[in-house]
Amino acid sequence: MPRKILVVEDEPSLRFVLSKVIARNGYEAEMADCVAKAKELLGENEYFAHFLDIRLPDGDGVDLLSWIRKRGIPAASVVMTAEATMKNAVRAVKKGAFEYLVKPFDLKEVDRVIERLEQRRVLSEASGMRSGACEAEPARWEIVGRCPAMQKLYKKIGKAAGSEFTVLITGESGTGKELVARNLHKFSERKDGPFVPFNCAATPRDLIESELFGHVKGAFTGADSQRKGFIEEAEGGTFFMDEIGETTPGMQAKLLRLLEEGTITPVGSRKPIKTSVRFIAATNRNLKEMVKQNEFREDLFHRLNVIPIKIPPLRDRDGDMELLATYFVQKYGRGRKISNAALRELAGRRWPGNVRQLENAIKRAIVMSSDDEPLLPSHFPKTDEDAPAGIEGWVGRSLRAGGENIYSRVVGKVEAELIRQAIEKCGGNKVKAAKMLGINRNTLSRKLKP
């Protein structure tokens, strides 16, 4: 096995540091500061792995990765970048990157990557390599974020996009589930086909079947002609079903047949139609809990949950709030700016509606302020929703509301939330939750009673 690792990086200080980390892991580092030099070395030597920067003086590290793959060079590649965008992450993963590191990264992360490379060896990674063109996605559907949680999300999108398996996207309202679905489509082999979204919550339940599967002429009163459903409109592309948790048991049975047999039957017809669509579903509800409550079919849940993707809420995206606020100001403000004071103000708010709520707040501030001034804290009036999160927020809102028994109200609310999160963290196991909280199981059961 080769004991050399190739580092393609134009920054001398990073080349030096990486050489030291590689050496302490028992490998010899060879350096290239551009694509041309890297290709020269790759033509002359074999390497255990490659560390490739994306931005290089004479080219692109991801394009170099594609060049490496097309020539069947048997070594895993790690992509490095200072631009932590979804596009870069997905491009890297789609082209076969073993790992994707965002600068500045902890050098211990390099140790861990090398350890993983040693554990898996080259052959296991080579079997999963993919290549192919990856067109630039429209800015309209861009996902913005560079925190660790979003970097993990980008990697999942890149890996899931290359398959035909069903994806179940979960996350709170406003986190961007349709954005993730659209990017799964854009980076898939079906990207030239249609992307057809459908929101179950926005459609009356008695119309969902006809909307999805279509109907034949005379199927019901008002059906004056035959009409294709949304699923058939997605033929050759991707069908995205949002808020799937709102469907009825009868509709769930029909969706199960679609996923198992790849067929649909229009309303009023007995003749099934074969379809070829990539099925992606999303929900902000807990489908596992709905299965336990007999509100959602267990067999359908398992059919949907082949590739689960969970989107982090805005409160768990450290540093991304300021990045998103600046992005939305640039997107909607036509040259407007946002002050640092306003960014600090927004960073201290709760945003229960997540990215969508922040986006709407920026739009409102732009409209309600003068074109010749930057956005200030005063352009973002506070509501109870914006009060600080956590215990401080509950106490503050309760005191402002006034009345009697404030102590009982605040303590009760904190206790209820603490118990809820403990049970959720323990996967619904109340015995483990009681142990975590340090209370008796019977005490926990009593507190859970209405």
Secondary structure, 3 states (H helix, E strand, C coil): CCCEEEEECCCHHHHHHHHHHHHHCCCEEEEECCHHHHHHHHHHCCCCEEEEECEECCEEHHHHHHHHHHCCCCCEEEEEECCCCHHHHHHHHHCCCCEEEECCCCHHHHHHHHHHHHHHHHHHHHCCCCCCCCCCCCHHHCCCCCCHHHHHHHHHHHHHHCCCCCEEEECCCCCCHHHHHHHHHHCCCCCCCCEEEEEHHHCCHHHHHHHHHCECCCCCCCCCCCECCHHHHCCCCEEEEECHHHCCHHHHHHHHHHHHHCEECCECCCCCEECCCEEEEEECCCHHHHHHCCCCCHHHHHHHCCEEEECCCHHHCCCHHHHHHHHHHHHHCCCCCECHHHHHHHHCCCCCCHHHHHHHHHHHHHHHCCCCCCECHHHCCCCHHHCCCHHHHHHHHHHHHCCCCHHHHHHHHHHHHHHHHHHHHCCCCHHHHHHHHCCCHHHHHHHHCC
